[in-house]
């Protein structure tokens, strides 16, 4: 007895991750590694010689511009000021006497009761007395400046480092180490590098206006600060074929710290209303780039495409795909044109891989 031939088994559907072509605005970011550097760093040194009487800051303290942070013994300079003040009073008296003598001799000369030589001598005495007064005034100003310098203040808003000199030591202008190093942390700068091939794109974008920059943790997971690109360095590093750039960030919470390594993202443009797919959608073959498009019957067709550019983990499509079309995002390695697929959402990627 013969049996009719059995129907061929239905082709097994291949599990894939699916998605749709979206049309939207896409920001174009350039990524590089950066090194945080203080916006300003100042080593505070004494401008006068003397005993360091007081240190008025705590290590690691935030200080404001003009805030007193140390005091050198001012008494020697106060004595110099007082001496100059005394000399000024003396020389002002001498000047008044010389001016009276000059006026008297000029009156006598008009009556032919004094000689021209007497008038000339009196005029010279007045000039000498005026010069002495000017010298005294300059010495007073110098002494007051020394007193001001003995009151050491912070030259900027920043954070103090480790104290380098203790109170009681005699400090000098020529001391190499200074008293303390103050760094300005808000705002703060980041120096980062990009390939030199990006120079034209960055330079053109910078001419049109300030470019936003993000500073992220080294793994890129956490955004630490947002700032602006300040400048492109004036030379290319020939050894590495890279250019160096500087960005400035507000840093009120001190999340960025000098010498910290960060990942930097620079926004150079925003592509408006373009078709976008996940970068894994794009496949490469002998004829160029292509993507698997899912039909209404859940079978796939291989569609040649042109990739305009890549933006992170997304691809901007120039030709070949239209908004709303279903495409295969992951799982293409088992596909052939006309294959039946079982489409899963991206959240099911682990289950799909296990099913293969």
C-alpha positions in Angstrom: 0.0 0.0 0.0 1.4 3.3 -1.0 0.9 6.6 0.9 0.7 10.1 -0.6 3.8 12.1 -0.3 3.9 14.2 2.9 4.0 18.0 2.7 7.5 19.5 3.1 8.1 20.8 6.6 7.6 24.5 7.0 10.8 26.5 7.0 11.8 27.4 10.6 11.6 31.2 11.3 14.9 32.6 12.2 14.8 34.8 15.3 16.1 38.3 14.8 16.1 41.7 16.5 13.9 44.1 14.5 13.4 47.8 14.3 12.1 50.6 12.1 13.8 53.3 10.1 13.3 56.6 12.0 13.4 60.1 10.6 14.6 62.7 13.0 17.3 65.2 14.0 20.7 63.6 14.8 23.5 65.4 16.7 27.0 64.8 15.3 29.5 64.3 18.2 33.2 63.9 18.0 34.8 62.0 20.9 38.3 62.2 22.4 40.2 61.7 25.6 40.9 64.8 27.7 42.9 65.9 30.7 41.4 68.3 33.2 43.6 71.3 34.1 43.0 74.2 36.5 41.8 77.3 34.7 44.4 79.3 36.6 47.2 78.2 39.0 49.2 80.6 41.1 52.1 79.9 43.5 51.7 82.5 46.2 55.0 84.0 47.3 55.9 86.8 49.7 56.9 90.1 48.1 58.8 91.2 51.2 61.4 89.6 53.4 60.4 89.0 57.0 59.1 86.7 59.7 55.8 84.9 58.7 53.6 85.8 61.7 50.3 84.1 60.7 48.8 81.7 58.2 45.1 82.5 57.8 43.9 79.6 55.6 43.1 76.0 56.1 44.6 73.5 53.6 42.0 72.7 50.9 39.9 75.7 51.8 38.1 77.8 49.1 39.3 81.4 49.1 38.2 84.5 47.3 40.2 87.0 45.4 41.6 89.6 47.8 41.1 87.5 50.9 44.0 87.6 53.4 45.7 84.3 53.7 49.0 85.1 55.5 50.7 88.0 57.4 54.4 88.9 57.4 55.7 90.9 60.4 54.9 94.5 59.2 56.8 96.4 62.0 60.0 97.1 60.1 58.0 98.7 57.3 55.9 100.7 59.7 59.1 102.1 61.2 60.3 103.0 57.7 56.9 104.7 57.0 57.2 106.7 60.3 60.7 107.8 59.5 59.7 109.0 56.0 56.7 110.8 57.6 59.1 112.6 60.0 61.5 113.5 57.2 58.5 114.9 55.2 57.5 117.2 58.0 61.1 118.4 58.3 61.6 119.0 54.6 58.2 120.7 54.2 59.4 123.2 56.9 62.6 123.7 55.0 60.6 124.3 51.8 58.4 126.9 53.4 61.4 128.8 54.7 63.1 128.7 51.3 60.0 130.0 49.6 59.7 132.9 52.1 63.4 133.7 51.5 62.9 133.6 47.7 59.9 135.9 47.9 61.8 138.4 50.1 64.9 138.4 47.9 62.7 139.0 44.8 61.1 142.0 46.5 64.5 143.4 47.5 65.8 142.9 44.0 62.9 145.0 42.6 64.1 147.8 44.9 67.8 147.2 44.0 68.5 146.1 47.6 69.5 142.5 46.6 71.6 141.0 43.9 70.5 138.6 41.2 72.8 136.0 42.6 70.9 136.1 45.9 67.6 135.5 44.1 69.1 132.7 42.1 70.5 131.0 45.2 67.1 131.3 47.0 65.4 129.8 43.9 67.8 126.9 43.9 67.2 126.3 47.6 63.4 126.2 46.9 64.0 123.6 44.2 66.1 121.5 46.4 63.5 121.6 49.2 60.8 120.6 46.8 62.9 117.7 45.6 63.5 116.5 49.2 59.7 116.7 49.8 59.0 114.6 46.7 61.6 112.0 47.8 60.0 111.8 51.3 56.5 111.3 49.7 57.9 108.5 47.5 59.5 106.8 50.5 56.2 107.0 52.4 54.4 105.4 49.4 57.1 102.7 49.2 56.8 101.9 53.0 53.0 101.7 52.7 53.4 99.4 49.7 55.7 97.1 51.8 53.1 97.1 54.6 50.5 96.1 52.0 52.7 93.4 50.6 53.2 92.1 54.2 49.5 91.4 54.2 49.4 88.5 51.7 46.1 88.0 49.9 44.8 85.5 47.4 45.2 86.7 43.8 42.2 84.6 42.5 39.1 82.7 43.5 40.3 79.1 44.1 41.2 76.3 46.4 44.4 76.2 48.5 46.8 73.3 48.4 49.2 72.0 51.0 50.8 74.7 53.2 54.5 75.0 52.2 55.8 77.2 55.0 54.8 77.3 58.7 54.4 80.4 60.8 57.6 81.6 62.5 59.8 81.0 59.5 61.6 83.9 57.9 60.5 84.1 54.3 62.1 85.9 51.4 61.1 87.0 47.9 63.6 84.7 46.4 62.2 81.5 48.1 61.5 79.0 45.3 58.6 77.1 46.8 56.3 80.0 47.9 53.8 79.7 50.7 51.0 77.8 49.0 49.6 76.9 45.5 46.1 78.1 44.7 44.2 76.6 41.8 41.0 78.0 40.2 38.5 75.1 39.9 35.4 77.0 38.8 35.5 77.5 35.9 37.9 74.7 34.9 39.5 73.7 31.6 39.9 70.4 29.8 42.6 69.8 27.1 41.6 67.0 24.7 42.7 65.7 21.3 41.0 64.8 18.1 42.3 63.4 14.8 43.7 66.1 12.5 41.2 65.0 9.9 38.5 66.7 12.0 40.2 70.1 11.9 38.2 71.5 9.0 34.9 70.4 10.3 35.6 71.8 13.8 37.1 75.1 12.6 34.1 75.8 10.3 31.7 75.0 13.1 33.6 77.2 15.6 33.4 80.1 13.2 29.7 79.9 13.3 29.4 80.1 17.1 30.4 78.5 20.4 30.4 74.7 20.3 28.9 72.6 23.2 31.2 70.2 24.9 30.5 67.4 27.4 32.9 66.0 29.9 32.1 62.4 30.9 33.7 59.8 33.1 36.4 57.7 31.5 33.9 54.9 30.7 31.6 57.5 29.2 28.7 56.5 31.5 28.4 59.6 33.7 28.2 63.2 32.4 30.3 65.4 34.7 29.9 68.8 33.1 28.8 70.8 30.1 30.8 73.6 28.7 32.0 75.4 25.5 35.0 74.9 23.2 37.4 77.8 23.9 40.1 77.3 21.2 41.9 75.0 18.8 45.7 74.8 19.4 47.8 76.6 16.8 49.7 73.5 15.7 49.2 69.8 14.8 51.1 67.1 16.6 52.9 65.4 13.7 53.9 62.4 15.8 50.3 61.5 16.6 48.5 63.3 13.7 46.2 64.9 16.3 45.1 68.4 17.2 44.7 69.7 20.7 41.7 71.7 21.8 40.7 73.5 25.0 37.2 73.5 26.5 36.0 75.5 29.5 33.4 74.2 32.0 31.5 75.6 34.9 32.5 73.5 37.9 30.6 74.6 41.0 30.4 71.1 42.5 34.1 70.4 41.8 33.2 67.2 39.9 36.2 67.9 37.6 39.6 67.9 39.3 43.0 68.9 37.9 44.9 66.0 36.1 41.7 63.9 36.0 41.2 61.9 32.7 37.8 62.3 31.1 36.1 61.4 27.9 35.1 64.5 25.9 32.3 64.8 23.4 32.2 67.8 21.0 29.0 68.7 19.2 29.9 70.0 15.7 26.6 69.8 13.9 23.0 68.6 14.0 21.6 66.8 10.9 18.0 67.7 10.5 15.2 65.3 9.6 17.3 62.4 8.3 16.6 58.6 8.1 18.4 56.9 11.0 18.9 53.2 11.9 21.1 51.5 14.5 24.6 51.1 13.2 24.4 47.3 13.5 21.7 47.3 10.8 24.3 48.1 8.2 26.0 45.1 6.6 28.9 45.0 4.2 29.1 42.8 1.1 31.0 42.5 -2.2 28.6 45.1 -3.7 28.8 47.5 -0.8 26.6 48.3 2.1 23.2 46.7 2.5 20.4 46.1 5.0 17.8 43.4 5.5 14.3 44.8 5.1 11.4 42.9 6.6 8.4 42.5 4.5 4.7 42.3 5.5 4.9 38.4 5.4 8.0 38.5 7.8 10.4 37.5 5.0 13.6 39.5 4.5 15.0 41.2 1.3 18.5 42.4 0.9 18.4 46.1 0.1 21.5 48.0 -1.1 21.9 51.3 0.8 24.2 54.3 1.1 25.5 55.3 4.5 25.8 59.1 4.8 27.7 59.0 8.1 27.9 57.3 11.5 26.9 59.1 14.6 27.9 57.0 17.6 25.9 53.8 17.5 23.6 55.1 14.8 23.9 55.3 11.1 22.5 58.1 8.9 21.2 56.7 5.7 21.7 58.6 2.4 19.8 56.3 0.1 17.9 52.9 0.2 15.7 53.1 3.2 12.5 55.1 4.0 11.1 56.1 7.3 8.8 53.5 8.9 10.3 50.5 7.1 11.1 47.5 9.2 14.7 46.4 9.2 16.8 43.7 10.9 19.0 45.2 13.6 20.7 42.1 14.9 20.8 38.4 13.8 21.8 38.9 10.1 24.5 36.1 10.2 21.9 33.3 9.5 19.8 35.2 6.9 19.4 34.8 3.2 17.1 36.8 0.9 13.6 35.4 1.3 14.2 33.8 4.7 11.4 33.8 7.2 12.1 35.6 10.4 10.7 35.8 13.9 11.0 39.4 14.8 11.7 40.4 18.4 12.1 43.7 20.1 15.6 45.0 21.1 14.9 44.2 24.7 14.8 40.5 23.8 18.3 40.4 22.4 19.6 37.9 25.0 16.7 35.4 24.3 17.2 35.6 20.6 20.9 34.8 20.8 20.1 31.8 23.1 17.6 30.5 20.5 20.1 30.3 17.6 
